[in-house]
Amino acid sequence: MTDSAHFTARAAELRASAEDVLTRVTRQAQALDAVKSRSGTVQGSATSPDGQVHAVVDSTGMLVGLTVAGRPDLGPLIVDTVRTAAGRARGEVRALYQGLVTDGLIKKVPEHVPDAPPQLATPPTPPPVRPRRVADEPEDEQPAGFQRDAW
């Protein structure tokens, strides 16, 4: 085989190998994109053994729904409170990484650092708190030295 034929054959082998690699990489990228897209819509849910509480979380574990039997007002209030707390924690973590970006130690905030969760469209109104009356307190929970009859 002449040098020219050898180079032509080798070039054909390299071209075929490169096409195989490109095909595999393209398939992997498409599969990864599909999984990323679907994983963002995954939700998990669970109900307590007694059926009193039902919770729903998104793909990151963020609480997105909560139902408490007999208290329809309580679930949305808890969800909003948890989302607010998570947003604050996530904001602090993002700020720590942003400081590294500002100092030139890293180029960007890593993708795994989540953004703050979006706030609910209409924050729930907390239920009114009914103060306990003295008559509601059991006798054995009275402070030491307290005598109700002394009034």
C-alpha positions as semicolon CSV with decimal commas, in nm:
position;residue;x (nm);y (nm);z (nm)
1;M;0,000;0,000;0,000
2;T;0,134;0,338;-0,097
3;D;0,169;0,624;0,144
4;S;-0,117;0,806;-0,029
5;A;-0,347;0,504;-0,001
6;H;-0,245;0,454;0,361
7;F;-0,325;0,817;0,448
8;T;-0,656;0,799;0,263
9;A;-0,753;0,480;0,450
10;R;-0,648;0,628;0,784
11;A;-0,841;0,949;0,713
12;A;-1,152;0,741;0,638
13;E;-1,108;0,552;0,968
14;L;-1,070;0,877;1,161
15;R;-1,371;1,031;0,987
16;A;-1,586;0,726;1,073
17;S;-1,464;0,734;1,432
18;A;-1,538;1,107;1,460
19;E;-1,888;1,053;1,317
20;D;-1,949;0,776;1,573
21;V;-1,836;1,003;1,857
22;L;-2,051;1,289;1,727
23;T;-2,354;1,059;1,702
24;R;-2,303;0,934;2,059
25;V;-2,248;1,283;2,200
26;T;-2,557;1,413;2,017
27;R;-2,768;1,126;2,155
28;Q;-2,633;1,185;2,506
29;A;-2,704;1,558;2,485
30;Q;-3,059;1,494;2,363
31;A;-3,119;1,238;2,638
32;L;-2,982;1,476;2,901
33;D;-3,201;1,762;2,774
34;A;-3,508;1,536;2,784
35;V;-3,433;1,425;3,140
36;K;-3,368;1,782;3,255
37;S;-3,696;1,892;3,103
38;R;-3,898;1,609;3,255
39;S;-3,725;1,619;3,594
40;G;-3,829;1,980;3,644
41;T;-4,194;1,875;3,640
42;V;-4,164;1,578;3,878
43;Q;-4,361;1,598;4,200
44;G;-4,378;1,365;4,496
45;S;-4,660;1,333;4,742
46;A;-4,734;1,153;5,063
47;T;-5,023;1,120;5,303
48;S;-4,984;1,058;5,674
49;P;-5,091;0,713;5,795
50;D;-5,401;0,859;5,959
51;G;-5,493;1,051;5,642
52;Q;-5,490;1,385;5,824
53;V;-5,199;1,543;5,633
54;H;-5,117;1,532;5,260
55;A;-4,798;1,697;5,130
56;V;-4,672;1,761;4,777
57;V;-4,312;1,857;4,691
58;D;-4,148;1,955;4,363
59;S;-3,841;1,794;4,209
60;T;-3,610;1,988;4,443
61;G;-3,800;1,885;4,755
62;M;-3,964;2,224;4,795
63;L;-4,304;2,202;4,961
64;V;-4,563;2,315;4,704
65;G;-4,885;2,184;4,853
66;L;-5,015;2,084;5,192
67;T;-5,357;1,978;5,308
68;V;-5,443;1,942;5,675
69;A;-5,775;1,771;5,742
70;G;-6,020;2,001;5,912
71;R;-5,799;2,307;5,857
72;P;-5,819;2,416;5,492
73;D;-5,661;2,751;5,586
74;L;-5,353;2,597;5,748
75;G;-5,196;2,417;5,449
76;P;-5,146;2,723;5,226
77;L;-5,015;2,923;5,522
78;I;-4,753;2,658;5,599
79;V;-4,655;2,625;5,232
80;D;-4,606;3,001;5,199
81;T;-4,406;3,018;5,523
82;V;-4,180;2,728;5,417
83;R;-4,127;2,885;5,072
84;T;-4,034;3,217;5,232
85;A;-3,785;3,049;5,466
86;A;-3,637;2,845;5,180
87;G;-3,611;3,157;4,966
88;R;-3,416;3,333;5,237
89;A;-3,179;3,038;5,286
90;R;-3,127;2,998;4,912
91;G;-3,067;3,371;4,878
92;E;-2,795;3,357;5,143
93;V;-2,625;3,061;4,974
94;R;-2,641;3,235;4,636
95;A;-2,493;3,552;4,793
96;L;-2,201;3,349;4,931
97;Y;-2,121;3,215;4,585
98;Q;-2,179;3,557;4,429
99;G;-1,908;3,690;4,661
100;L;-1,667;3,437;4,510
101;V;-1,766;3,556;4,162
102;T;-1,712;3,919;4,263
103;D;-1,370;3,834;4,405
104;G;-1,277;3,659;4,080
105;L;-1,234;3,321;4,248
106;I;-1,498;3,153;4,032
107;K;-1,648;3,259;3,700
108;K;-2,016;3,209;3,783
109;V;-2,252;3,078;4,050
110;P;-2,267;2,700;4,005
111;E;-2,580;2,564;3,839
112;H;-2,657;2,339;4,136
113;V;-2,717;2,644;4,356
114;P;-3,095;2,690;4,336
115;D;-3,271;3,018;4,286
116;A;-3,523;3,135;4,541
117;P;-3,861;2,969;4,483
118;P;-4,122;3,190;4,320
119;Q;-4,366;3,343;4,563
120;L;-4,726;3,230;4,554
121;A;-4,954;3,447;4,343
122;T;-5,180;3,529;4,636
123;P;-5,028;3,487;4,979
124;P;-5,276;3,328;5,216
125;T;-5,423;3,533;5,496
126;P;-5,325;3,390;5,833
127;P;-5,616;3,276;6,045
128;P;-5,706;3,494;6,343
129;V;-5,540;3,388;6,666
130;R;-5,781;3,345;6,954
131;P;-5,611;3,426;7,285
132;R;-5,657;3,167;7,555
133;R;-5,873;3,271;7,844
134;V;-5,767;3,192;8,198
135;A;-6,070;2,962;8,226
136;D;-5,926;2,752;7,935
137;E;-5,616;2,664;8,135
138;P;-5,625;2,342;8,337
139;E;-5,583;2,384;8,711
140;D;-5,256;2,186;8,722
141;E;-5,087;2,424;8,473
142;Q;-5,109;2,727;8,701
143;P;-4,781;2,889;8,802
144;A;-4,642;2,803;9,144
145;G;-4,782;3,030;9,413
146;F;-5,083;3,130;9,200
147;Q;-5,414;3,121;9,387
148;R;-5,725;3,183;9,182
149;D;-5,939;3,229;9,496
150;A;-5,719;3,515;9,620
151;W;-5,863;3,757;9,365
